[in-house]
Amino acid sequence: MPYIARKDRAPYQRAVNELAALVPGDRTARPGHMNYIISLLIRRVYGESMRYADHNEVVGLLNCVQQEFYRRATAPYEDEKIAQEGDLTDL
């Protein structure tokens, strides 16, 4: 879960806002920049000599980020589009 205490959020918000402002809006360039930022952050946090437990933690973390994004952002978007355009069962 991506939830931390409110008191711990402010330093991250400032840093993320500054970083987000640097990411290009171009849809063809954005994925590479996002991948670079995320990969670099992982390297900075975990270091160069990661052990299996660290790799396992990072893979689990990235999987949870993906699932949380899907649950909180993508699924509601899909539900909205189903309501607007109709479901497959309407064929």
C-alpha positions, -999 to 999 in steps of 0.1 A, spaced: 0 0 0 14 34 -9 2 51 23 25 67 48 17 90 77 6 124 67 35 139 87 60 120 65 46 131 31 57 167 27 94 161 19 84 136 -8 57 158 -23 82 186 -29 108 164 -44 83 145 -66 67 177 -78 101 190 -88 110 157 -105 76 155 -123 81 190 -138 112 176 -155 95 147 -172 86 155 -209 50 156 -219 58 139 -252 41 105 -251 69 89 -270 97 102 -247 78 100 -213 81 62 -208 119 62 -211 122 91 -187 99 75 -162 117 42 -164 151 60 -159 138 79 -129 123 48 -112 154 26 -120 177 53 -107 157 58 -75 158 20 -69 196 20 -74 201 50 -51 179 34 -23 192 -2 -26 228 4 -37 249 -13 -63 254 -46 -45 219 -58 -40 213 -93 -26 185 -116 -36 163 -104 -7 166 -68 -21 158 -79 -56 128 -98 -43 117 -67 -23 120 -44 -54 101 -68 -77 73 -72 -50 72 -34 -46 69 -27 -83 42 -54 -86 23 -37 -58 27 -3 -74 13 -17 -106 -16 -34 -89 -25 -3 -68 -24 19 -99 -47 -4 -117 -71 -7 -88 -72 30 -80 -68 46 -114 -73 22 -143 -103 2 -131 -124 32 -123 -115 47 -158 -125 14 -174 -158 14 -154 -165 49 -166 -159 39 -202 -181 9 -199 -209 31 -186 -204 55 -215 -198 31 -244 -214 -2 -232 -199 -34 -221 -188 -64 -242 -219 -82 -230 -239 -56 -249 -227 -69 -283 
